[in-house]
Amino acid sequence: MRTLEELADRAAVAEVVAGLAHAQDDRDWAALRRLFADEVLLDLSTHHFGRPPATTPAADLVELARTTLDGFDSTHHAASNLQTRLSGDDAECRAHVVAYHHVPAGPGVVDHCTMRGYWQLSLRRTAGRWLITRWAVVRTCPWEGSPDVYALAAERAAHRS
């Protein structure tokens, strides 16, 4: 039987996962920063970017999210089916994710892409708060639409600056 403390920890981890989706879609970069430890192991190796895992300062991670997402008209990150393992002040959480991204494009150009996969998160309780220490974005299905919209969004964001 789960204890009240374990249930509270699971609820707190679920809030972090929901916060990760909402902060990106709301473009709330301060809220996004509050979800991370000072350094995060970021793994986008199976994502469109194909970057190898690297330890990244949280401020740089938030700036990467901002510059990636600011050029889109809309995004929608939906996280579900959380599977959480707790071990003292550490937690591992896997959440299924569907991430939709839309940018205006010219006639005949695909204007969206959808990524399906999961987030694999490692979290640590620090000063009473659960913070993300590792974030892997794992794509498990083919893209719907075109991942080229990331380049279109980056162009748009650059022209706004």
NUKE-697740 format. One record per residue (C-alpha): y, z negated, x; residue in three letters. Coordinates in Angstrom, 2 decimals, decimal comma, padded with zeros to 5 digits. Each point is the difference from the previous one (the first is absolute). Layout:
<r><y>Y</y><z>Z</z><x>X</x><residu>ALA</residu></r>
...
% end
This chain:
<r><y>000,00</y><z>000,00</z><x>000,00</x><residu>MET</residu></r>
<r><y>003,46</y><z>000,90</z><x>001,30</x><residu>ARG</residu></r>
<r><y>002,48</y><z>-002,77</z><x>000,60</x><residu>THR</residu></r>
<r><y>003,51</y><z>-000,05</z><x>-001,38</x><residu>LEU</residu></r>
<r><y>001,35</y><z>000,50</z><x>003,54</x><residu>GLU</residu></r>
<r><y>-002,18</y><z>003,11</z><x>000,49</x><residu>GLU</residu></r>
<r><y>001,14</y><z>001,44</z><x>-003,32</x><residu>LEU</residu></r>
<r><y>003,63</y><z>-000,64</z><x>000,96</x><residu>ALA</residu></r>
<r><y>-000,54</y><z>001,73</z><x>003,36</x><residu>ASP</residu></r>
<r><y>-001,61</y><z>003,00</z><x>-001,70</x><residu>ARG</residu></r>
<r><y>002,93</y><z>000,23</z><x>-002,41</x><residu>ALA</residu></r>
<r><y>002,46</y><z>-000,20</z><x>002,89</x><residu>ALA</residu></r>
<r><y>-001,79</y><z>002,79</z><x>001,89</x><residu>VAL</residu></r>
<r><y>000,00</y><z>002,12</z><x>-003,18</x><residu>ALA</residu></r>
<r><y>003,78</y><z>-000,53</z><x>-000,26</x><residu>GLU</residu></r>
<r><y>000,42</y><z>001,30</z><x>003,55</x><residu>VAL</residu></r>
<r><y>-002,04</y><z>003,12</z><x>-000,85</x><residu>VAL</residu></r>
<r><y>002,04</y><z>000,61</z><x>-003,16</x><residu>ALA</residu></r>
<r><y>003,19</y><z>-000,65</z><x>001,95</x><residu>GLY</residu></r>
<r><y>-001,02</y><z>002,64</z><x>002,56</x><residu>LEU</residu></r>
<r><y>-000,26</y><z>002,63</z><x>-002,74</x><residu>ALA</residu></r>
<r><y>003,14</y><z>-001,06</z><x>-001,88</x><residu>HIS</residu></r>
<r><y>002,24</y><z>-000,36</z><x>003,07</x><residu>ALA</residu></r>
<r><y>-000,81</y><z>003,56</z><x>001,11</x><residu>GLN</residu></r>
<r><y>000,58</y><z>001,49</z><x>-003,46</x><residu>ASP</residu></r>
<r><y>003,16</y><z>-002,03</z><x>-000,56</x><residu>ASP</residu></r>
<r><y>001,29</y><z>000,85</z><x>003,49</x><residu>ARG</residu></r>
<r><y>000,53</y><z>-003,74</z><x>000,48</x><residu>ASP</residu></r>
<r><y>-000,20</y><z>-000,14</z><x>003,78</x><residu>TRP</residu></r>
<r><y>000,94</y><z>-003,69</z><x>000,25</x><residu>ALA</residu></r>
<r><y>-002,86</y><z>-000,89</z><x>-002,37</x><residu>ALA</residu></r>
<r><y>-002,36</y><z>002,21</z><x>002,00</x><residu>LEU</residu></r>
<r><y>000,98</y><z>-001,75</z><x>003,25</x><residu>ARG</residu></r>
<r><y>-000,75</y><z>-003,43</z><x>-001,52</x><residu>ARG</residu></r>
<r><y>-003,65</y><z>001,04</z><x>-000,49</x><residu>LEU</residu></r>
<r><y>-000,73</y><z>000,49</z><x>003,70</x><residu>PHE</residu></r>
<r><y>-000,58</y><z>-002,21</z><x>003,01</x><residu>ALA</residu></r>
<r><y>002,33</y><z>000,74</z><x>002,92</x><residu>ASP</residu></r>
<r><y>-002,52</y><z>002,52</z><x>001,37</x><residu>GLU</residu></r>
<r><y>-002,50</y><z>002,05</z><x>-001,99</x><residu>VAL</residu></r>
<r><y>-002,95</y><z>002,09</z><x>001,11</x><residu>LEU</residu></r>
<r><y>000,72</y><z>003,23</z><x>-001,89</x><residu>LEU</residu></r>
<r><y>-002,87</y><z>002,47</z><x>-000,42</x><residu>ASP</residu></r>
<r><y>000,83</y><z>003,40</z><x>-001,50</x><residu>LEU</residu></r>
<r><y>-002,77</y><z>001,83</z><x>001,85</x><residu>SER</residu></r>
<r><y>-001,62</y><z>001,41</z><x>-003,19</x><residu>THR</residu></r>
<r><y>003,33</y><z>000,69</z><x>-001,71</x><residu>HIS</residu></r>
<r><y>002,02</y><z>003,21</z><x>000,20</x><residu>HIS</residu></r>
<r><y>001,83</y><z>-001,24</z><x>003,10</x><residu>PHE</residu></r>
<r><y>-003,21</y><z>-000,55</z><x>001,99</x><residu>GLY</residu></r>
<r><y>001,60</y><z>-002,66</z><x>002,20</x><residu>ARG</residu></r>
<r><y>-002,36</y><z>-002,21</z><x>001,98</x><residu>PRO</residu></r>
<r><y>000,17</y><z>-003,73</z><x>-000,82</x><residu>PRO</residu></r>
<r><y>002,91</y><z>-001,72</z><x>001,75</x><residu>ALA</residu></r>
<r><y>001,63</y><z>-003,40</z><x>-000,07</x><residu>THR</residu></r>
<r><y>003,46</y><z>000,48</z><x>-001,48</x><residu>THR</residu></r>
<r><y>002,93</y><z>-002,39</z><x>-000,41</x><residu>PRO</residu></r>
<r><y>000,53</y><z>-000,66</z><x>-003,70</x><residu>ALA</residu></r>
<r><y>003,57</y><z>001,31</z><x>000,11</x><residu>ALA</residu></r>
<r><y>-001,26</y><z>003,31</z><x>001,42</x><residu>ASP</residu></r>
<r><y>-002,71</y><z>000,20</z><x>-002,66</x><residu>LEU</residu></r>
<r><y>002,57</y><z>-000,48</z><x>-002,75</x><residu>VAL</residu></r>
<r><y>002,21</y><z>002,67</z><x>001,59</x><residu>GLU</residu></r>
<r><y>-002,99</y><z>002,37</z><x>000,09</x><residu>LEU</residu></r>
<r><y>-000,60</y><z>-000,64</z><x>-003,71</x><residu>ALA</residu></r>
<r><y>003,69</y><z>000,51</z><x>-000,78</x><residu>ARG</residu></r>
<r><y>000,30</y><z>003,28</z><x>001,91</x><residu>THR</residu></r>
<r><y>-003,29</y><z>001,25</z><x>-001,48</x><residu>THR</residu></r>
<r><y>000,80</y><z>-000,84</z><x>-003,62</x><residu>LEU</residu></r>
<r><y>003,78</y><z>000,43</z><x>-000,30</x><residu>ASP</residu></r>
<r><y>-000,23</y><z>003,79</z><x>-000,40</x><residu>GLY</residu></r>
<r><y>-002,31</y><z>-000,16</z><x>-003,01</x><residu>PHE</residu></r>
<r><y>001,40</y><z>000,00</z><x>-003,54</x><residu>ASP</residu></r>
<r><y>-002,82</y><z>-002,25</z><x>-001,09</x><residu>SER</residu></r>
<r><y>-003,05</y><z>-001,79</z><x>001,29</x><residu>THR</residu></r>
<r><y>-002,63</y><z>-002,02</z><x>-001,79</x><residu>HIS</residu></r>
<r><y>-002,40</y><z>-002,25</z><x>001,89</x><residu>HIS</residu></r>
<r><y>-002,70</y><z>-001,52</z><x>-002,18</x><residu>ALA</residu></r>
<r><y>-002,30</y><z>-002,61</z><x>001,57</x><residu>ALA</residu></r>
<r><y>-003,04</y><z>-001,32</z><x>-001,83</x><residu>SER</residu></r>
<r><y>-003,51</y><z>-001,41</z><x>000,37</x><residu>ASN</residu></r>
<r><y>000,95</y><z>-002,60</z><x>002,58</x><residu>LEU</residu></r>
<r><y>-002,85</y><z>-001,40</z><x>002,02</x><residu>GLN</residu></r>
<r><y>001,13</y><z>-003,04</z><x>001,97</x><residu>THR</residu></r>
<r><y>-001,79</y><z>-002,14</z><x>002,58</x><residu>ARG</residu></r>
<r><y>001,64</y><z>-003,26</z><x>000,99</x><residu>LEU</residu></r>
<r><y>-000,68</y><z>-002,00</z><x>003,15</x><residu>SER</residu></r>
<r><y>002,40</y><z>-002,89</z><x>000,44</x><residu>GLY</residu></r>
<r><y>003,43</y><z>001,45</z><x>000,78</x><residu>ASP</residu></r>
<r><y>-001,34</y><z>003,56</z><x>000,34</x><residu>ASP</residu></r>
<r><y>-000,82</y><z>002,54</z><x>-002,68</x><residu>ALA</residu></r>
<r><y>-001,36</y><z>003,53</z><x>-000,20</x><residu>GLU</residu></r>
<r><y>000,85</y><z>002,05</z><x>-003,07</x><residu>CYS</residu></r>
<r><y>-001,04</y><z>003,49</z><x>-001,00</x><residu>ARG</residu></r>
<r><y>001,83</y><z>001,65</z><x>-002,89</x><residu>ALA</residu></r>
<r><y>-000,59</y><z>003,44</z><x>-001,48</x><residu>HIS</residu></r>
<r><y>003,23</y><z>002,00</z><x>000,14</x><residu>VAL</residu></r>
<r><y>001,31</y><z>003,11</z><x>-001,69</x><residu>VAL</residu></r>
<r><y>003,34</y><z>001,04</z><x>001,48</x><residu>ALA</residu></r>
<r><y>002,02</y><z>002,77</z><x>-001,68</x><residu>TYR</residu></r>
<r><y>003,02</y><z>001,58</z><x>001,75</x><residu>HIS</residu></r>
<r><y>002,40</y><z>002,55</z><x>-001,52</x><residu>HIS</residu></r>
<r><y>002,86</y><z>001,98</z><x>001,52</x><residu>VAL</residu></r>
<r><y>001,89</y><z>002,90</z><x>-001,61</x><residu>PRO</residu></r>
<r><y>-001,13</y><z>003,33</z><x>001,44</x><residu>ALA</residu></r>
<r><y>000,77</y><z>003,63</z><x>-000,60</x><residu>GLY</residu></r>
<r><y>-001,89</y><z>002,27</z><x>-002,37</x><residu>PRO</residu></r>
<r><y>-003,64</y><z>000,42</z><x>000,94</x><residu>GLY</residu></r>
<r><y>000,09</y><z>-002,91</z><x>002,47</x><residu>VAL</residu></r>
<r><y>-002,25</y><z>-002,98</z><x>-000,68</x><residu>VAL</residu></r>
<r><y>002,35</y><z>-002,93</z><x>-000,63</x><residu>ASP</residu></r>
<r><y>-002,36</y><z>-002,97</z><x>000,09</x><residu>HIS</residu></r>
<r><y>-003,00</y><z>-001,54</z><x>001,67</x><residu>CYS</residu></r>
<r><y>-002,33</y><z>-002,78</z><x>-000,99</x><residu>THR</residu></r>
<r><y>-002,02</y><z>-002,05</z><x>002,46</x><residu>MET</residu></r>
<r><y>-003,08</y><z>-001,88</z><x>-001,16</x><residu>ARG</residu></r>
<r><y>-001,65</y><z>-002,60</z><x>002,13</x><residu>GLY</residu></r>
<r><y>000,49</y><z>-003,64</z><x>000,81</x><residu>TYR</residu></r>
<r><y>002,09</y><z>-002,47</z><x>001,91</x><residu>TRP</residu></r>
<r><y>-001,88</y><z>-002,30</z><x>002,34</x><residu>GLN</residu></r>
<r><y>002,23</y><z>-002,97</z><x>000,64</x><residu>LEU</residu></r>
<r><y>-000,33</y><z>-002,98</z><x>002,29</x><residu>SER</residu></r>
<r><y>002,22</y><z>-002,93</z><x>-000,91</x><residu>LEU</residu></r>
<r><y>000,78</y><z>-003,35</z><x>001,54</x><residu>ARG</residu></r>
<r><y>001,49</y><z>-003,03</z><x>-001,70</x><residu>ARG</residu></r>
<r><y>003,10</y><z>-000,97</z><x>001,97</x><residu>THR</residu></r>
<r><y>002,31</y><z>-002,81</z><x>-001,09</x><residu>ALA</residu></r>
<r><y>-001,64</y><z>000,04</z><x>-003,43</x><residu>GLY</residu></r>
<r><y>000,38</y><z>003,78</z><x>-000,55</x><residu>ARG</residu></r>
<r><y>-002,58</y><z>002,76</z><x>000,29</x><residu>TRP</residu></r>
<r><y>001,27</y><z>002,74</z><x>002,33</x><residu>LEU</residu></r>
<r><y>-001,56</y><z>003,35</z><x>000,85</x><residu>ILE</residu></r>
<r><y>-001,15</y><z>000,26</z><x>003,62</x><residu>THR</residu></r>
<r><y>-002,00</y><z>003,24</z><x>-000,32</x><residu>ARG</residu></r>
<r><y>000,52</y><z>002,93</z><x>-002,38</x><residu>TRP</residu></r>
<r><y>-002,43</y><z>002,90</z><x>000,00</x><residu>ALA</residu></r>
<r><y>000,56</y><z>002,87</z><x>-002,42</x><residu>VAL</residu></r>
<r><y>-003,37</y><z>001,69</z><x>-000,45</x><residu>VAL</residu></r>
<r><y>-000,10</y><z>003,34</z><x>-001,82</x><residu>ARG</residu></r>
<r><y>-003,42</y><z>000,54</z><x>-001,60</x><residu>THR</residu></r>
<r><y>000,57</y><z>003,11</z><x>-002,14</x><residu>CYS</residu></r>
<r><y>001,60</y><z>003,40</z><x>000,48</x><residu>PRO</residu></r>
<r><y>003,73</y><z>000,22</z><x>-000,58</x><residu>TRP</residu></r>
<r><y>001,15</y><z>001,07</z><x>-003,43</x><residu>GLU</residu></r>
<r><y>003,06</y><z>002,18</z><x>000,37</x><residu>GLY</residu></r>
<r><y>001,23</y><z>000,50</z><x>003,55</x><residu>SER</residu></r>
<r><y>000,66</y><z>-002,50</z><x>002,80</x><residu>PRO</residu></r>
<r><y>002,67</y><z>002,46</z><x>001,18</x><residu>ASP</residu></r>
<r><y>002,37</y><z>-001,72</z><x>-002,45</x><residu>VAL</residu></r>
<r><y>000,42</y><z>-002,69</z><x>002,68</x><residu>TYR</residu></r>
<r><y>001,82</y><z>002,58</z><x>002,15</x><residu>ALA</residu></r>
<r><y>002,15</y><z>001,07</z><x>-002,97</x><residu>LEU</residu></r>
<r><y>000,87</y><z>-003,64</z><x>-000,68</x><residu>ALA</residu></r>
<r><y>000,86</y><z>-000,60</z><x>003,67</x><residu>ALA</residu></r>
<r><y>002,38</y><z>003,00</z><x>-000,05</x><residu>GLU</residu></r>
<r><y>001,66</y><z>-001,33</z><x>-003,14</x><residu>ARG</residu></r>
<r><y>000,39</y><z>-003,48</z><x>001,47</x><residu>ALA</residu></r>
<r><y>001,48</y><z>001,43</z><x>003,23</x><residu>ALA</residu></r>
<r><y>002,63</y><z>001,94</z><x>-001,97</x><residu>HIS</residu></r>
<r><y>000,98</y><z>-003,16</z><x>-001,90</x><residu>ARG</residu></r>
<r><y>000,64</y><z>-001,94</z><x>003,21</x><residu>SER</residu></r>
% end
